[in-house]
Amino acid sequence: MEKTNLSENLTAITRSFPNPDCLLVAVSKTKPIAAIQEAYAAGIRDFGENKVQEMTEKEAALPKDIRWHMIGHLQRNKVKYIVPFVHLIHSVDSLRLLKQINKEGRKINRVIPCLLQVHIASEESKFGWDEAELIAFLHGEEIDELQHIRVLGLMGMATNTSDTEKIRSEFHGLSALFERLKRSELPSQVQMEELSMGMSGDYQIAQEEGSTMVRIGSAVFGARNYT
Ligand SMILES: *Cc1c(COP(=O)(O)O)cnc(C)c1O
């Protein structure tokens, strides 16, 4: 295993941010509690996980001022385990999932902060809303019934490619959609404030294109053995 110095990694990453105000969400999936404690000691409070069970186990074992971000595809039957504590669900990729989050939020009388994940990559496998569907939903009536969710913005993942111009154009498109929605009339439970885009390999491009939060795993914690 590669030896990493976490606090040095963190300093180097944040120094290389084109936008110093962008929030770094440290993606700790597959990493042990000890690694999160090390990042916590270095001042990080926002952590991203992509599996419900892993997130709930870590949440139970770690300080309560950590803000837990769900970033991975979320199954509807598992929503109930995270709604009591999750800080932000980045990966709301369908209306069915959003309705389930609303239902579980209502049960515990909590409004759940969400981002809508938009499909911007050319890969088939990436989850998310398409642009037309998203616009129709945000300006439609179905959202009026969802009073236990708060949509705080959008999330997207670029195509996994070394073609930086392609990555840039995908982020640029998402950012343009975000800005356009921001200027439009939106229901009270929607505030277009956060744009979650950028990972270890593309966070600088993402920030140049307007990202407000980046989700960085391997550049902080070192390579993962599995994903
Ligand atoms: C794993 C993951 C990341 C972080 O990826 P790195 O390349 O390790 O920075 C970001 N976003 C999502 C949705 C992920 O699943």
The ligand as an SDF file (V2000), in Angstrom:
LIG
                    3D

 15 15  0  0  0  0  0  0  0  0999 V2000
  -15.7520    7.8690   -5.8640 C   0  0  0  0  0  0  0  0  0  0  0  0
  -16.4760    9.0890   -6.2490 C   0  0  0  0  0  0  0  0  0  0  0  0
  -15.8410   10.3510   -6.2570 C   0  0  0  0  0  0  0  0  0  0  0  0
  -14.3790   10.5540   -5.9250 C   0  0  0  0  0  0  0  0  0  0  0  0
  -13.5630    9.9820   -6.9090 O   0  0  0  0  0  0  0  0  0  0  0  0
  -11.9790   10.2510   -6.9310 P   0  0  0  0  0  0  0  0  0  0  0  0
  -11.6280   10.0700   -8.3680 O   0  0  0  0  0  0  0  0  0  0  0  0
  -11.3670    9.2250   -6.0470 O   0  0  0  0  0  0  0  0  0  0  0  0
  -11.7410   11.6220   -6.4540 O   0  0  0  0  0  0  0  0  0  0  0  0
  -16.5910   11.4550   -6.5900 C   0  0  0  0  0  0  0  0  0  0  0  0
  -17.8940   11.3570   -6.8940 N   0  0  0  0  0  0  0  0  0  0  0  0
  -18.5420   10.1820   -6.9070 C   0  0  0  0  0  0  0  0  0  0  0  0
  -19.9860   10.1510   -7.2560 C   0  0  0  0  0  0  0  0  0  0  0  0
  -17.8600    9.0090   -6.5870 C   0  0  0  0  0  0  0  0  0  0  0  0
  -18.5160    7.8400   -6.6050 O   0  0  0  0  0  0  0  0  0  0  0  0
  1  2  1  0
  2  3  1  0
  2 14  2  0
  3  4  1  0
  3 10  2  0
  4  5  1  0
  5  6  1  0
  6  7  2  0
  6  8  1  0
  6  9  1  0
 10 11  1  0
 11 12  2  0
 12 13  1  0
 12 14  1  0
 14 15  1  0
M  END
$$$$
